[in-house]
Amino acid sequence: MWKLTRPQNKHDKLVRDNLLDLEDHHLVRPELVREDQRQVWVLTKRGHGEAKQLLEPKGIRVSALREKKYDPETGKLLGASYDDHAAAVTSTAAALHVAGIGHRLGFQTEIAHRLGNGYVQRADLVVRAPEAGVPVLLMEIDRRSEDAHDLVVKLLRYWEWGRLLPKDAAKKTVDLVRSRPEAIEHVDHDQRLWRRFYPPTGREGLVPVAFVFADTTKAKVDNAVAALERDGRRYWAPRRYDSLYEKAITARDYRQAVPVVVTTLEQLTEHGAGAAVWRRLGRTGEQTLTDALDNPDGHDLYRAQEARADAADKERRAAEREAQRPVCARCGRRFSDERWEEITVHRTAVRAGDKSVCGPCRADDVARQEAAAEAARFAAAVPPEPEDEPDRGRGWFRRRA
């Protein structure tokens, strides 16, 4: 509590005094004393009810009530391992808050995500920090109490939850997805269930998930991450784009993938959550959280590569067409597009004349033909000159005389 509410203070006296005062009013109770002698405090039922009324901002829900559970035989308080886990969750939230990733009321714990089969997958911590470039992040805090396979199953469930439709989805869409489950990939994210709970991530893909390992060895962390990368590849890995220019496209399609980052609580505590302590599955090296969640080889790169490939293809096809352009047999000039089309299109080829000459030469031929035809028409329209005949009348008169 102290680390989360007063991270800048070196001493926790102020927070401790406030908690003791809240305990007197039966609003909080101490849950656990850790190895460093610091206490873990939780809300009582009364405090939980008041917090829901006083502290709940719009769109943010107070976490589930932590109730006391005792062993029926010994009367011992159960769930000590859960308390250590809860302390690790709070420490993770504190590390994020100190780094400026998330406001105090931007953290929620034990948030349920109900699957289609009725199973509820609860996120240990949900972070909303849009001002830090992280609109939403689902976090799983693992103290290596779970098998690596269980982490893969959790990833599967988040992937499945991200593909669900809301209850009021269009019947046509529901029927399509029921008959062909893969059709959900063609349904926009804004029409899916997860968008009813969380804002757009600002990046391609489903809601991002972070696995934070605490109180464990490096070897166990490496084994867990290797299992996630190997067995969970179907859920986190991007795909190749279906493009006509496959060889020119190196970008990857993240739209149906769950972005997954991993780190350890020890790294967050030592270096800070804002440092390069996060590793994205499928990548080597560690990055800052926003860099790890970004997709520099994603859709923006795809659009740029597609545009370049399309321009190169048009240029290549234009060059090939230019190389095939006919050359005039008379003057040596290349045919214009209009003349080329005229000699090749069936409906105009019959009137194209000599197909081996270009447009200007063809125009000259037409002009000569028209001149010759005009001369012929003119000659036919002029009557012939009359011929001279002998003076028959003059001789006739002489014979009469």
C-alpha positions, 0 to 999 in steps of 0.5 A: 500500500505504501509503495503504491500510494506514497512511492516518493516517501522514504518512510511509511509512517503516514500511510501506517497511521492512516491504515491504523485509523481505518482499522479502528473503523473496521474498514481495513485489516492486516492480512500478512506480515512479510519477511521484511516485516511489512504488513499487507493490508486488505479491505474489509467487507464494510470498507469494500462497500464504501470504496465502491461508492467513494473511490470508483471513477466512471468505468473502473471497478473495485477489485474483488473482496478478499475474505478470510478463509480458515481451515475447518479443523485447525482454524488456521487462516488459509491462503498465505501463498495467495497473500504473497502473490497479492503482495507481488501484484501490488509491488508490480503496480507500484513499480509501474506507478513510480515509472509514470505508467498508470494512475493509482485508480488505473489499476484493478486486480482479479478482473474476470474475463468470462469465456463462451464455455462459462470459464472465468479467466481472472487477470491478476492486474489490469493497467490503464495508462493511456497517457503513457501509451498503454491504454490497457494491459492485462498482467499475470504475476507468476511466483512460479507456483504454476507450471509453464503449461498453465501459463500457455493455457492462460494465454490461450484463454485470453486469445479465445476471449479476444475472439468472442462476440457480444451477446447483441451481435448481429445474427448474421455475424453470429451464425457465420462465426458458429458455422465457420469459427475462423470467420471471426478474423474478418470481424472488426475488433470494434464489433467484438466483446473485448471492445465493450470492456477496454478501449482501443489499444492503439496497435494491431492485435488483441488486448496485450498480456504481460507475464511478470515473474517474481521470487524465482530463479533465472532458469525457471523464468527462461524455461517458462518463457521458452514454453510460452514461445514454443507452445503458445506461438499460435496465439502470440505470433504474427502471420504473413500478409496475403499479398500479390507481392509476397517476396517484397513484403517482410511486414507481419500481420499482428491483427489476430495475435495477442501481444505478449511481453515478459519481465521479472519483478526484480528487474522492475524493482531494480531498474524501474518499469520505464526502463528497457526491462520488457521482452516481447515474445518472438524478439530478442533483447529487452525494450521499454514497455511501449517499444515492446508493444509497438509493431514496427514491422506491422501494418504501417510497414506493410502499407509502405512496402505494398505501395512500393511494390505496387509502384515497382510492378507498374513500372516494370509492366510499363517497361515491358509494354514499352518494349513491345510497342510496334515501330513504324516501318516507314519512319521508324517512330514508335506507335502511340497508344491510340494507334497501337490500340487501333491496329489490335482491337478487333472492331477498329483493326479492319479500318486501320489500313497498313498496320505497319505504319504509325499514326502520322504516316497513316494520316498521310496515307489517308490524306493522299487517299482522300486527295486522290478520291477528291480529284476523281470526283472533280474530274467526273463532275466537269462535262467534256469540251464539244468537238469541231464539225464540218460546215455542212450548211454552207456546202448545202446552200452552194449546191442549191444555187 
